[in-house]
Amino acid sequence: MKHILITGSTRGIGFGLAKRFLEAGLRVTINGTTQPNVDMAVEKLRTMFPSGQIQGFAANVSNKNEVEALWENTSKGFDKIDIWINNAGIDQPHKKTWDIDPESIGNLIGTNITGVIHGSIVAFTGMMKQGEGQIFNMEGFGSDGMMMRNMTVYGTSKRAVRYFTRSMSKEAIHSPVRIGTLSPGMVMTDFLLKSLKENPAEAEKNKKIFNILADDVDTVTHFLSVEILKNTKNNAHIAWLTKQKVMWRFMKSLFVKRDLFKLQ
């Protein structure tokens, strides 16, 4: 039975992935920055999957010592970690770069970039000792070079995630550890909805695009979880919202209208 650890999995895409892996009968370790939040997420999952094998540990991924402790605690509970997913990430204040306070920038870089680096190194080191494993890093807006006003710092962090992952996968090419990226596209998470509420004027402009391209968490995590478990390649790029799908969505929008916000 495979064992999967997901950082930043007390809500959103991380929590959705945890559900999908538990549905598949796998063992799952939940992670968040505080133990109360982790415990709440674990308890919620246990009500859905009474016979599921679930555990959870708090760790701030920007602190390497805490990430190392996360590996140790997780391994003690369920032994070998087959798949480690660096999903933890935070958004930026929706302001121009020069209006963002240094603390917010530091926190974002610490989680979105440094956290991915720490998680990848710790997982790689542990997986080399156990003889195999897979690491996946979560991409986001900006990974492909796309730019948007008031998203500069966040987009920079996700662009860095793509570069780091692809470069590390090349370094690891002759190892028994496979490293890749996950690209969920636009997902209707609290993360996205919060950003829209903070900027109602821009939100109205963007809702049309979101209704064409965005999807709910369950849809996206079902696809990602299946593809993760099927993967046998190093430097894999598992993407939900491909260029072909984007083109089809825009063509389809001429005839079929979606409203993802009516139930929010």
ROLO-94264 format. One line per field, with one value per residue: residue number from 1; residue in three letters; x, y, z of N, C-alpha, C in turn. Coordinates in pm, whole numbers, plus 50000, padded with zeros to 5 digits. Layout:
# residues N
i <- (NUM:...)
aa <- (ala:...)
n_px <- (X:...)
n_py <- (Y:...)
n_pz <- (Z:...)
ca_px <- (X:...)
ca_py <- (Y:...)
ca_pz <- (Z:...)
c_px <- (X:...)
c_py <- (Y:...)
c_pz <- (Z:...)
# end
This chain:
# residues 264
i <- (1:2:3:4:5:6:7:8:9:10:11:12:13:14:15:16:17:18:19:20:21:22:23:24:25:26:27:28:29:30:31:32:33:34:35:36:37:38:39:40:41:42:43:44:45:46:47:48:49:50:51:52:53:54:55:56:57:58:59:60:61:62:63:64:65:66:67:68:69:70:71:72:73:74:75:76:77:78:79:80:81:82:83:84:85:86:87:88:89:90:91:92:93:94:95:96:97:98:99:100:101:102:103:104:105:106:107:108:109:110:111:112:113:114:115:116:117:118:119:120:121:122:123:124:125:126:127:128:129:130:131:132:133:134:135:136:137:138:139:140:141:142:143:144:145:146:147:148:149:150:151:152:153:154:155:156:157:158:159:160:161:162:163:164:165:166:167:168:169:170:171:172:173:174:175:176:177:178:179:180:181:182:183:184:185:186:187:188:189:190:191:192:193:194:195:196:197:198:199:200:201:202:203:204:205:206:207:208:209:210:211:212:213:214:215:216:217:218:219:220:221:222:223:224:225:226:227:228:229:230:231:232:233:234:235:236:237:238:239:240:241:242:243:244:245:246:247:248:249:250:251:252:253:254:255:256:257:258:259:260:261:262:263:264)
aa <- (met:lys:his:ile:leu:ile:thr:gly:ser:thr:arg:gly:ile:gly:phe:gly:leu:ala:lys:arg:phe:leu:glu:ala:gly:leu:arg:val:thr:ile:asn:gly:thr:thr:gln:pro:asn:val:asp:met:ala:val:glu:lys:leu:arg:thr:met:phe:pro:ser:gly:gln:ile:gln:gly:phe:ala:ala:asn:val:ser:asn:lys:asn:glu:val:glu:ala:leu:trp:glu:asn:thr:ser:lys:gly:phe:asp:lys:ile:asp:ile:trp:ile:asn:asn:ala:gly:ile:asp:gln:pro:his:lys:lys:thr:trp:asp:ile:asp:pro:glu:ser:ile:gly:asn:leu:ile:gly:thr:asn:ile:thr:gly:val:ile:his:gly:ser:ile:val:ala:phe:thr:gly:met:met:lys:gln:gly:glu:gly:gln:ile:phe:asn:met:glu:gly:phe:gly:ser:asp:gly:met:met:met:arg:asn:met:thr:val:tyr:gly:thr:ser:lys:arg:ala:val:arg:tyr:phe:thr:arg:ser:met:ser:lys:glu:ala:ile:his:ser:pro:val:arg:ile:gly:thr:leu:ser:pro:gly:met:val:met:thr:asp:phe:leu:leu:lys:ser:leu:lys:glu:asn:pro:ala:glu:ala:glu:lys:asn:lys:lys:ile:phe:asn:ile:leu:ala:asp:asp:val:asp:thr:val:thr:his:phe:leu:ser:val:glu:ile:leu:lys:asn:thr:lys:asn:asn:ala:his:ile:ala:trp:leu:thr:lys:gln:lys:val:met:trp:arg:phe:met:lys:ser:leu:phe:val:lys:arg:asp:leu:phe:lys:leu:gln)
n_px <- (50085:50071:50220:50155:50269:50154:50229:50094:49818:49576:49361:49194:49355:49546:49413:49206:49348:49436:49193:49132:49341:49294:49048:49138:49242:49488:49763:49785:49954:49890:49970:50029:50073:50012:49939:49670:49512:49595:49504:49227:49179:49260:49073:48836:48876:48882:48618:48505:48641:48640:48783:49020:49376:49526:49732:49874:50095:50233:50429:50643:50722:50919:51123:51394:51470:51226:51103:51265:51206:50941:50962:51083:50892:50672:50767:50804:50543:50410:50610:50788:50794:50631:50549:50603:50455:50508:50309:50241:50171:50150:49956:50012:49972:49730:49862:50065:50409:50590:50438:50405:50468:50788:50786:50569:50659:50887:50770:50621:50819:50963:50785:50684:50909:51160:51050:50972:51221:51349:51171:51202:51474:51494:51309:51424:51672:51586:51449:51649:51785:51592:51567:51396:51135:50900:50884:50680:50626:50420:50294:50183:50006:50201:50404:50444:50540:50345:50199:50050:49894:49958:50034:50297:50504:50410:50383:50650:50756:50636:50729:50992:50965:50910:51150:51340:51250:51267:51540:51653:51554:51703:51953:51908:51880:52004:51938:51732:51510:51227:51139:50903:50653:50334:50054:49780:49610:49340:49171:48883:48933:48952:49163:49170:48914:48931:49116:48968:48763:48905:48960:48722:48655:48838:48774:48523:48590:48748:48591:48459:48662:48742:48508:48519:48764:48825:48798:48636:48766:48743:48721:48969:49157:49095:49183:49462:49547:49510:49688:49930:49966:49993:50229:50557:50781:51076:51112:50849:50562:50267:49974:49664:49513:49565:49710:49557:49316:49245:49196:48977:48792:48743:48628:48402:48272:48132:47894:47808:47740:47898:47864:48044:48036:47792:47735:47906)
n_py <- (49880:50211:50509:50843:51172:51501:51832:52132:52056:52090:52212:52316:52235:52052:51918:51812:51634:51457:51337:51202:51016:50864:50757:50583:50390:50426:50513:50816:51116:51412:51761:52080:52423:52456:52254:52231:52295:52089:51866:51908:51876:51609:51477:51540:51404:51145:51106:51083:50867:50615:50378:50445:50502:50744:51015:51305:51588:51888:52139:52400:52471:52640:52621:52426:52241:52175:52053:51831:51704:51650:51453:51249:51201:51127:50897:50725:50675:50558:50418:50370:50641:50683:50874:51218:51525:51854:52086:52307:52651:53010:53306:53632:53968:54150:54370:54626:54553:54723:54815:54616:54489:54414:54189:54032:53962:53815:53600:53478:53402:53235:53024:52944:52911:52856:52665:52462:52388:52297:52085:51918:51848:51721:51511:51382:51299:51120:50934:50831:50680:50488:50371:50430:50642:50917:51262:51543:51874:52154:52358:52686:52996:53179:52999:52924:53154:53342:53662:53893:54184:54290:54040:53979:53897:53650:53510:53508:53336:53092:53053:53007:52764:52586:52600:52516:52254:52117:52140:52011:51757:51679:51661:51445:51232:50983:50856:50661:50807:50984:51298:51557:51787:51931:52066:52240:52421:52662:52675:52648:52739:52835:53001:53123:53245:53421:53606:53724:53848:54042:54220:54345:54496:54417:54154:54124:54170:53951:53726:53617:53488:53302:53149:53021:52881:52778:52517:52292:52175:51894:51785:51850:51737:51468:51400:51468:51295:51038:51044:51087:50847:50675:50748:50689:50817:51023:51376:51438:51615:51688:51800:51961:52170:52199:52343:52268:52206:52455:52598:52451:52500:52775:52781:52625:52787:52967:52854:52716:52818:52867:52894:52924:53052:53069:52890:52954)
n_pz <- (50000:49900:50038:50091:50129:50176:50162:50307:50323:50459:50356:50048:49734:49826:50037:49887:49722:49917:49991:49752:49733:49960:49894:49704:49859:49981:50206:50387:50472:50634:50627:50777:50888:51156:51442:51545:51314:51147:51291:51280:51005:50969:51131:50999:50758:50856:50928:50680:50575:50750:50779:50675:50649:50810:50903:51066:51072:51200:51040:50946:50631:50543:50718:50747:50945:51060:50843:50810:51051:50999:50798:50950:51157:51004:50874:51089:51160:50931:50804:50504:50268:49980:49792:49779:49802:49733:49810:49961:49975:49953:49889:49740:49874:49697:49539:49385:49322:49460:49665:49848:50168:50318:50491:50406:50150:50218:50359:50157:49968:50135:50182:49923:49756:49902:50073:49894:49796:50035:50100:49876:49889:50142:50109:49887:49992:50193:50035:49875:50062:50119:49878:49663:49521:49470:49391:49379:49272:49320:49072:48958:48893:48669:48635:48370:48262:48221:48287:48521:48643:48974:49060:49063:49248:49345:49099:49020:49212:49144:48888:48950:49084:48873:48723:48916:48975:48728:48678:48904:48861:48641:48756:48914:48746:48719:48947:49180:49230:49128:48994:48957:48820:48909:48756:48821:48695:48677:48974:49178:49464:49817:49825:49567:49562:49777:49685:49484:49627:49757:49559:49418:49187:48986:48995:48877:48614:48565:48608:48387:48246:48442:48459:48219:48217:48474:48730:48965:49283:49325:49066:48948:49127:49109:48850:48875:49084:48977:48759:48891:49031:48819:48705:48576:48502:48512:48562:48497:48380:48491:48382:48413:48285:47979:47675:47457:47582:47679:47441:47345:47548:47520:47264:47313:47495:47348:47300:47524:47846:48157:48513:48768:49005:49125:49327:49522)
ca_px <- (50000:50153:50206:50175:50269:50119:50244:49986:49701:49462:49249:49222:49399:49614:49310:49136:49433:49432:49068:49139:49431:49226:48948:49209:49287:49628:49791:49808:49998:49848:50061:49994:50168:49977:49883:49523:49458:49622:49414:49092:49175:49267:48945:48737:48900:48846:48473:48474:48707:48661:48884:49139:49498:49555:49802:49905:50198:50257:50565:50657:50812:51030:51224:51442:51467:51089:51076:51334:51127:50821:50999:51107:50765:50589:50823:50778:50402:50372:50731:50833:50714:50644:50531:50606:50404:50528:50192:50223:50196:50068:49932:50065:49872:49706:49912:50185:50525:50652:50346:50398:50564:50895:50751:50484:50745:50970:50687:50585:50939:50998:50694:50667:51036:51247:50980:50980:51360:51368:51093:51262:51603:51468:51245:51522:51770:51521:51413:51772:51814:51496:51589:51306:51032:50865:50861:50608:50615:50299:50308:50072:50009:50336:50500:50471:50583:50232:50207:49927:49913:49940:50068:50438:50585:50359:50419:50794:50781:50594:50824:51110:50934:50927:51294:51406:51211:51323:51684:51685:51524:51817:52061:51870:51840:52058:51900:51604:51404:51169:51098:50821:50565:50189:49996:49636:49530:49260:49088:48796:48969:48942:49278:49128:48796:48975:49180:48862:48691:48991:48963:48594:48652:48908:48705:48416:48653:48809:48496:48429:48772:48734:48396:48558:48882:48842:48727:48629:48876:48723:48750:49113:49234:49073:49277:49600:49578:49520:49811:50043:49982:50033:50356:50681:50886:51143:51083:50711:50483:50127:49898:49520:49464:49660:49680:49447:49194:49213:49137:48845:48704:48702:48534:48278:48206:48045:47765:47771:47782:47917:47866:48105:48026:47656:47728:48011)
ca_py <- (50000:50331:50612:50973:51291:51623:51953:52228:51976:52104:52266:52339:52127:51952:51840:51737:51521:51360:51264:51113:50904:50778:50684:50477:50291:50449:50580:50959:51204:51551:51860:52221:52497:52444:52122:52233:52286:51953:51774:51927:51815:51464:51432:51552:51293:51019:51089:51041:50739:50558:50272:50497:50519:50886:51079:51443:51654:52028:52180:52516:52421:52734:52586:52293:52152:52127:51961:51706:51640:51600:51326:51150:51168:51058:50764:50643:50636:50469:50366:50426:50744:50655:50998:51342:51634:51988:52163:52426:52778:53123:53410:53764:54075:54192:54506:54637:54499:54821:54844:54500:54502:54314:54066:53950:53907:53712:53483:53411:53336:53128:52909:52900:52872:52789:52546:52359:52341:52215:51962:51833:51796:51627:51392:51313:51233:51006:50834:50764:50579:50378:50307:50476:50738:51022:51396:51632:52012:52216:52483:52780:53108:53232:52892:52922:53286:53435:53772:53964:54292:54257:53899:53968:53819:53513:53451:53484:53217:52971:53037:52947:52624:52508:52592:52434:52113:52058:52133:51906:51627:51645:51619:51316:51144:50848:50809:50587:50900:51060:51432:51619:51899:51921:52193:52222:52519:52750:52591:52727:52718:52953:53080:53205:53325:53528:53709:53795:53933:54155:54312:54326:54557:54327:54025:54126:54157:53819:53616:53555:53395:53193:53061:52941:52798:52721:52394:52269:52098:51750:51750:51861:51642:51333:51385:51469:51177:50923:51057:51071:50704:50607:50799:50611:50896:51135:51505:51438:51739:51648:51926:51950:52269:52204:52442:52215:52218:52598:52631:52387:52569:52904:52751:52574:52896:53039:52785:52669:52912:52811:52990:52855:53136:53070:52807:52996)
ca_pz <- (50000:49890:50140:50027:50214:50102:50243:50285:50283:50550:50279:49906:49647:49907:50105:49783:49684:50028:49977:49637:49763:50058:49816:49633:49956:50016:50332:50361:50580:50618:50685:50778:50971:51298:51474:51551:51178:51098:51362:51226:50872:50986:51186:50891:50665:50923:50922:50543:50549:50884:50777:50609:50728:50800:51012:51032:51152:51169:51007:50860:50527:50522:50817:50708:51061:51075:50732:50844:51157:50932:50736:51055:51223:50905:50851:51208:51161:50821:50740:50377:50200:49837:49713:49859:49719:49786:49769:50045:49906:49996:49790:49774:49880:49559:49527:49302:49393:49551:49777:49936:50278:50311:50563:50318:50045:50280:50390:50031:49916:50228:50163:49785:49693:49998:50121:49790:49794:50155:50088:49773:49938:50252:50052:49802:50079:50255:49934:49835:50165:50111:49749:49557:49561:49375:49446:49288:49317:49266:48999:48974:48799:48648:48604:48226:48219:48209:48382:48552:48738:49117:49084:49026:49342:49342:48971:49024:49293:49072:48778:49013:49112:48749:48691:49018:48963:48606:48693:49000:48800:48556:48847:48975:48636:48736:49081:49182:49271:49016:49037:48854:48856:48894:48713:48837:48623:48762:49061:49266:49604:49902:49780:49453:49598:49866:49603:49411:49722:49792:49445:49350:49053:48895:48999:48777:48482:48550:48627:48259:48219:48539:48423:48102:48238:48608:48764:49109:49340:49306:48927:48922:49207:49055:48739:48922:49165:48886:48681:48984:49061:48695:48653:48587:48438:48577:48498:48448:48398:48489:48368:48389:48188:47868:47571:47377:47660:47683:47311:47339:47642:47461:47156:47373:47567:47255:47296:47658:47950:48291:48622:48882:49125:49181:49447:49616)
c_px <- (50088:50120:50245:50170:50243:50137:50129:49856:49585:49341:49288:49264:49466:49517:49234:49216:49432:49306:49077:49229:49369:49116:49011:49267:49431:49642:49832:49855:49963:49952:50002:50088:50138:49911:49731:49458:49478:49525:49271:49078:49175:49134:48835:48752:48860:48696:48430:48526:48741:48769:49015:49257:49549:49633:49836:50006:50215:50404:50558:50762:50929:51145:51270:51440:51328:51052:51144:51259:50998:50850:51013:50977:50675:50636:50798:50635:50368:50492:50764:50737:50735:50637:50525:50561:50423:50417:50177:50259:50105:50061:50000:49950:49852:49732:50028:50306:50581:50563:50336:50506:50667:50861:50666:50565:50830:50892:50653:50705:50977:50914:50700:50795:51123:51182:50985:51121:51387:51297:51154:51392:51581:51407:51345:51622:51710:51489:51535:51808:51719:51498:51498:51208:51006:50840:50788:50598:50500:50329:50186:50086:50151:50437:50540:50515:50471:50240:50072:49959:49879:49963:50217:50518:50541:50402:50568:50825:50745:50679:50950:51088:50955:51075:51364:51377:51273:51475:51724:51659:51637:51934:52035:51844:51890:52027:51770:51486:51358:51113:51019:50734:50419:50137:49844:49550:49456:49161:49010:48822:48943:49050:49236:49013:48833:49036:49077:48788:48772:48994:48835:48587:48719:48838:48598:48472:48700:48712:48464:48535:48766:48622:48428:48666:48893:48760:48724:48741:48863:48760:48900:49192:49211:49172:49421:49636:49595:49653:49935:50070:50024:50176:50474:50802:50949:51114:50944:50646:50338:50040:49752:49476:49570:49620:49561:49313:49149:49143:48995:48747:48654:48604:48398:48200:48114:47904:47715:47828:47791:47913:47915:48087:47890:47645:47830:47954)
c_py <- (50125:50430:50746:51084:51414:51742:52049:52161:51984:52164:52271:52216:52016:51860:51754:51617:51414:51274:51161:50992:50810:50697:50564:50372:50307:50513:50724:51029:51348:51643:52000:52292:52486:52310:52124:52223:52148:51854:51785:51860:51663:51409:51436:51437:51160:50998:51043:50899:50673:50450:50317:50511:50661:50930:51221:51504:51799:52050:52303:52482:52515:52708:52442:52194:52093:52029:51827:51630:51582:51465:51217:51105:51086:50914:50671:50591:50532:50413:50442:50531:50726:50782:51116:51454:51768:52079:52294:52553:52886:53227:53539:53861:54128:54341:54506:54602:54596:54858:54727:54513:54388:54183:53974:53886:53794:53585:53405:53336:53217:53004:52855:52854:52792:52660:52432:52301:52251:52080:51866:51769:51690:51498:51312:51235:51108:50896:50762:50654:50460:50310:50348:50579:50839:51152:51478:51772:52081:52350:52573:52892:53165:53126:52892:53057:53386:53540:53839:54071:54246:54110:53874:53878:53673:53443:53420:53356:53089:52946:52968:52800:52538:52491:52497:52285:52048:52043:52022:51768:51583:51597:51479:51208:51000:50791:50729:50675:50980:51191:51496:51731:51864:52059:52182:52318:52610:52666:52679:52691:52845:53054:53177:53297:53442:53643:53789:53891:54056:54260:54298:54384:54466:54192:54018:54111:54014:53702:53544:53451:53275:53096:52974:52839:52728:52594:52379:52175:51949:51705:51746:51756:51497:51306:51375:51341:51053:50926:51041:50923:50624:50639:50705:50690:50997:51261:51507:51574:51700:51773:51898:52043:52287:52312:52397:52231:52364:52639:52575:52459:52701:52882:52708:52685:52979:52979:52740:52763:52840:52924:52920:52931:53130:52990:52848:53090)
c_pz <- (50000:50002:50078:50131:50127:50195:50210:50247:50380:50478:50131:49829:49726:49978:50004:49735:49791:50019:49864:49665:49866:49990:49744:49728:50000:50154:50304:50488:50543:50683:50675:50873:51120:51325:51487:51413:51118:51160:51310:51090:50881:51035:51080:50792:50727:50925:50783:50514:50683:50888:50713:50704:50708:50923:50970:51127:51105:51135:50919:50756:50499:50619:50790:50824:51081:50963:50758:50953:51099:50866:50842:51120:51130:50884:50969:51208:51056:50744:50611:50321:50050:49752:49809:49766:49791:49733:49845:49968:49960:49885:49833:49797:49738:49543:49429:49387:49496:49670:49876:50044:50272:50382:50477:50207:50100:50310:50264:49973:50003:50209:50021:49716:49790:50049:50022:49784:49914:50140:49988:49821:50047:50198:49967:49887:50143:50156:49880:49934:50155:49974:49636:49612:49452:49451:49339:49351:49244:49200:49026:48874:48790:48611:48457:48172:48202:48319:48402:48656:48880:49149:49063:49119:49343:49213:48963:49100:49218:48948:48830:49043:48988:48716:48788:48997:48840:48617:48790:48942:48708:48641:48901:48871:48654:48875:49072:49222:49149:49068:48924:48908:48832:48858:48717:48754:48719:48842:49158:49412:49684:49865:49669:49490:49688:49786:49525:49503:49758:49682:49363:49209:48951:48886:48891:48637:48457:48557:48495:48224:48312:48503:48302:48138:48373:48627:48916:49153:49310:49165:48902:48999:49164:48943:48789:48996:49077:48810:48768:49006:48937:48654:48679:48536:48535:48496:48434:48473:48380:48493:48337:48277:48078:47767:47486:47451:47669:47554:47301:47430:47583:47346:47212:47441:47478:47255:47433:47763:48085:48393:48748:49013:49192:49309:49552:49722)
# end
